[in-house]
Amino acid sequence: MITPSIVALNKAFGLTGTQASINFKMAKGGIPVVEIKNQQAQALICLQGAHLLSWIPRGKDEVIWVSEDASFAEGKSLRGGVPICWPWFGAHESNALFPAHGFARTVLWDIVSTKQLASGETRIDFILNTKRLDDSIQQMWPALTTVEYTLTIGAILKLELTTYNKSEQDIIVGEALHTYFNVGDISATCVVGLNGKDYLDKPDDFKRKNQSGDIFITGEVDRVFLQTADDVIINNKKRKIRITKQGSQSTVVWNPGEQVADKMGDLGEDGYLQMLCVESANAAEDVVTIAAGESHSLRVVYTLEKN
C-alpha cells in the first residue's frame, strides 16, 4: 500500500475556512486520516478502508464508538467506527483463508473529491478500483469492480456505497456498513423496529428464529435479520438513533457480551458495555446479484432524536 502525501492531499482536497475545514493528517501507525469540521458537525475518517472513526453533531455526544485498544496498522482491520464489509459478509463462502468480511476495510481507498455544500454539510467521495489492488486480492475477487463511497457530514450522517460491475458476468455481493454505535450503557439500550422479523442466530448455529418485541442485550447477541427494509431505532436513556436505509435487506445486531469480548483482545476494558453494532447489510439470503454493466447502491442515514 502506497500512502499518499499529506501535503498533496491537503493541496488537492483540503479546505480552510471559517465555516468549514477539511484537514488531512497522519494518525497512529502511519495511517492517513481526514478531519472534517463544519457548523453542523465534525467527523474523522481513516483513508484505509474509508473507515469513519467519529461523527459528533454540534452540541451532541460522540455517536460512533472506537475501542480504546483498536490497532491502527497497515492492512489490518480496526475495531470500531464504520468498517465497510465488502464484497462478502462474514466468512467467505468457500475459502476459509480469505479474510472475514472481505478486503475493502483493510485497503487504501482513493479520494475523488471533497465539497462544502450549500446546505452547510460537507461531502467526501472515495473510490476503490479492484483492478488497482494487488494480485493476492485480485485472486480473491477476480471480477472487475469499482466501488464508490460517499459520506455527507452534517447534523445527520448520510452514507452511500455503490458497487459497479464492470465485468462481463454477473457478480454476487455481500456487504454491510458495520457501524459501532456509542450507546454509553448497553444495559439501558434496546433496538426497536425488528419485532416479528426472522433472523439467523449465529451463537446458536445460525438457527432461524423470529424476533418477539424489542431487542435487549443481556449477553452475546449476533443476529442477521432478513428482509428488513424499515427504519430501526437504537433507544437508550440519552437519545434515540434512527437508522433509515435503502438498498439493504438485512439488519445485523451484534454485541459480543462479556465472555466473547474477553477473548477478543481489542475491544478494550468493558468495551462491550459501551457499544452496539446495528449494521445495514445485504447478507445470507439477502446477498445482491449485480448484472454485468449494472450497479447497486446501499444508502444509510443516521439521525439523532430526543427521547
N, C-alpha and C positions, 0 to 999 in steps of 0.2 A: 504494500500500500504506500503510495507516494503522497505524503502530506503536503497540501498546498501552502504557500507562503502566507502568513498572517497579513503582511504588508500588502500583498497582491489582492487578498480577499477584501480587505478594507477599502482598497482603492477601487475595486470593481463593484463591490456590493454594499459597502459601509455607508452610514448616514450619520451626520452630526447636526443636530438642530435643537431648538428649544422645545418643540412639540414632540419630537420622537428621535430615537437614536438606534442605530444598528452597528454593533461593535464586535469584531472578531478578535479572539484571543486564544492563547494556548492554555489548556487545562491540565489536570493530572495525567500522567502517562504520556505526555506529548500529544494529546488528542485535542484538535481544534474545536472550539465551541463558538456560538454566536449568541450574544446577549441583545435582546430586543426590548426597548422601553418606549412606551407612548403614554398618552394621557389616560388611557383606559386600563392598561395592564403592563406587566413585564414578563419576559419568558427567557429561558435558556435552552439552547438546542445544541446537541453534540453532532458534529458532521459525520462521525462514524455511526452509521445506522439511521441518519437523520432523526436522531433519538431525542425527543423532547424530555428535558430534565426538570423543568419548572414552569409553572404558569400561576401568576399571582395577579388577579384582578385588583384594580386600585381599591384600597381600603378593606381588602379581604385577606384572609389567611391563605397560605400556600394550598393549592388544590392537588398537586402532584406529589407523590411520595417517592423518595430515593433512599435506599438503605445507607446507613452511616458506614457500612462495611463494603459498599459497592466498589468493585475493582474497575479502574479506568486503565485499560490496556489494549494495545492494538490487536484487532482480530478477535477480541473476547466480548461476550455479551455482558451487559451491565444490569445489575439488579435494581429495578425501579424505573420510574419515568414512563415513557410510552414506547416500548420496543415495537418494531414492525415485524410481525411474524409473516414470512413470505419466502418462497412460493408454496410452502406446505405448513400445516399447523400440527404441533406435537411431533411425535416420532415420524420419520419417513416411512412410507407405506411398505417399502421393500428392502431398504438398506439401513440397518441399524447403525452403520458407521457414519452416516450423514448427520449433520448437526440437527438437534431438535429445533423445531420452529423455523427451519430454513436458514439462509445465509444473509438475508437483507439487513438484519440488525447488527452484523459484525463487519460490514464492508463500508468503505468511504463513499458517500453519495456526493454528486456534483451539485453545485448551486446554479440554477438557471437565472433567477432574478430575485430582487427584493424591491418592495414598493410600499410607500406610505400612501394609504388610501384616503379618499375624501371623507370617508366615514370616521376617520381617526384610528382605524385599525392598521396593522402592519402585516403585509403578506410576504412570505418567503416560499420560493418554489425550488424543490430538489428534483433530481433525476438520477435514475440508476439504469444503465445500459448493460445488459448481461454480456454483450459481445466484448465489452472492455474489461471484464473481470478475468482473473487468472484461470489457467487451464483446469485446476482442480475443481473450481466452482462450475465451470462450463461442462465438466463431465457429470456433475450432479444435475445440471439443468441445461441441456444442450439447445433447447428451443430459443430462438432469437426473440428476446422480450425486452421491452422498455417499461419502466415503472416511473410514474411521476407522483410526487407527494407535495401537496400544498398545505401550508399551515397559515391560518389567519388569526393573528393575535389581537384580542380586544377584550371587552367586558364579557363576551362569550368567546369560546375557543372553537374554531372550525378546522377540521382535518379532512383531507380528501386524498385517497390513494387510488390511482388509476393504473391498471395493467393493460398494456398494448401488446397484442400478439402479432409480432412481425414475421412469424414463421409461416410455413406453408401447410401446417396441420393444426388441428385443434389442440389446445392445452388445457389441463385441469389444474386449477389453482386453489390451494387452501391458504387462508390469510386471517390475520387479526391485528387490530390495534390493541396491544396487551397492556392497557392502562392501569397503573398502580395509583389508586386514589388515597390521599391523606385523609383518613377518617378520624384520627385522634384517639378514639376509643372504640375498638371493634365490638365490645360487649354492648354498646349503646347504639349500634348501627344495624340497619336492615336494608334489604333490597326489595323494592316494590315494583310490580308490573309483570311478574312471571308466574303468577298464580294460574294453575291449570295447564301449564306448559310441560311437555315431555322433555326429559333430559337424560343424558348419559352420565352415569355416576362413576367417575374414574376410580376413586378409592374402593368401590365395590365392583371391580372387574367390569366396568363400563356397562353395568346393567341399566336397562331402560326403565325410568321411573317417571312419575308425574308429580309436579310440584303442588303442594297444598298450602296456600297462604303466602305470606311474605317470607323472605329468607333471612334467618337469624344465624349468626356464626357462633357456634358453640364448640367447634373442633375443626378438623380438616374438612374443607368444602372444595370440591373440584368438579364442577358440573358444566357440561356442554348442553345448553338449552337449544332445541331445534325449532326451526320455523318461528322465529321471534323477530318481528319487524317493528313492533310498537315501542314507545318510549319506556325506559326503565329509570327508576329514581333510587339513588342512594340516600337514605334518610337517617340522620342522627340528630343529637341534641343541638348541634351548632347550625346546621344548614341542610338543604337538600341539593343534590347534584342531579340534574336531569340530563339523561343521555338520549339524544334523538339521532336516528340514523337512517340511511338509505343504502341500498345495495348490500345489505348484511342480513342474513337469515339466521345466524347463530349468535347467541349471547353466552359468554363464558363467565362464570362466577368462581373466583378462586381465593382462598386463604389457606395457607398450609397448616394452621393450627400449631400448637406448641411442639408436639413430638416430631413432626416433619421439619419444622423450622429449625429445631436444634441440630438436625443432621445436614442442613443446607450449607452452613458456614459463611454465608454472605448476606444474611437477612438482618444482621445487627441484633443487639441485645433487645429482646422483647419486640422486635420489629413487626412480628405478625399481629401484635395488638394495635398497631397504628395504621395498618394498610389494608386495602381490599382491592382486588382486581375485578373489574367488570369490563369485559372485553367485547367489542363489536367485531364479529368474525363471520367467516364462511368456513365451516369445519365439519368433519364427519360426513353426515349425509347431505350437508349443505355446501359442499365444495362447488366451485364455479367452473363450468366449461366455457372457454372463450374460443370462438371460431377463428380460423386464420384471417388475419386482417382486421379483426374486431377488437373491442376493448371492454373493460368492466371497471366501474368506479364504486368504491366504498367510501361513503361520506358520513362523518360523525360530527355532532355539535354538542358541546358541554355548556350547560347554563346553570348558574347558581341561583337558588331560590331560598327565600326565608321560610322557616318553619311556621 
